[in-house]
């Protein structure tokens, strides 16, 4: 399965840092997100696009995970030549991550 099967997301920038939020549709989805979508897996998923750190914050009250990706936007804003220099679609890339389902 993929993250998109159990969650939706949103992302955006603060300079060269990108915030990527995932919100599970239900409690089971949140349990799977917490188990499967780790800092290490997110860093590996984005590969060379993220040159800094990946930090995960849990928000159980809204069944969400927030990832802060540093040095992730090639300078960000007007400095970057990337098509997504503001990180607005980074969440869509993370929604495509393959994960293990319930179990």
Phi, psi and omega in degrees: 000170177240162179304322182301338180289341184232358186206166170237174185208179179200149179209164179185179190246159164220089184069237181265011179251138180242134172260129177236118180252138174239133180236119180287150179285334183205178183298317180298318177299320179295321177299319179293316178303312182300322181285319191263327188260081183267167176302318182295318180291323178294316178301316179294322181297317181277340175057227184290350178293329179253111183265351181251220185262161172237121179239132181255136174240133180261137177231078186297331181299332178243014177057047186230154170239139175240130178248131176253117183251113181270152182051047188250355187235025177053042181100333178075164175047232185283351180277337188268144174261004178292151178292331178248062185291347177257003176068021185288341180244012178298328179298322182297323177295319180291327177297338180277353181299133176277136182222165174279143180278201181303147178163000000 
